[in-house]
């Protein structure tokens, strides 16, 4: 399974469309994850998309749901924008939540900075900001193994 991970598109639908086009040119996209601050941007593209999983960010006014969980190919993944987990101060709160919920990965945005680390066997990944042409890709095998990549346009 190939999943495109996006965050912080902030209405830049042209950049968002370019990222999806490049990602699709590299292989089929089975799902898209958007981690907030641009909650409606994917639907604003007006094109058919694979399944989309998303959460609201601090700039997504009038949208609730800043944390969610999805299981893809056996991997339980925590989705959050990160502002409520204080990710600008580090990933400790995010890691605690991922451990508590028995997640294989925790994905977040908010900082606009790409970051990938493994802590306690859990992938913690920020794809960076769509506004900067940054995104992530998760390749998930049938056993729930996650193989992440950070990319830039």
Protein Blocks (a to p, Z undefined) as FASTA:
>chain_A
ZZdddehklopamlmmmmmmmmmmnoccfbdcdeejhlkmmmmnopacddddddddfklg
hiahjbccddeehiacdddfhlmnopmnojklmmmmmmmnopabdcdehkopacdddeeh
iacddebjfklopacdddddfkopacdddddZZ
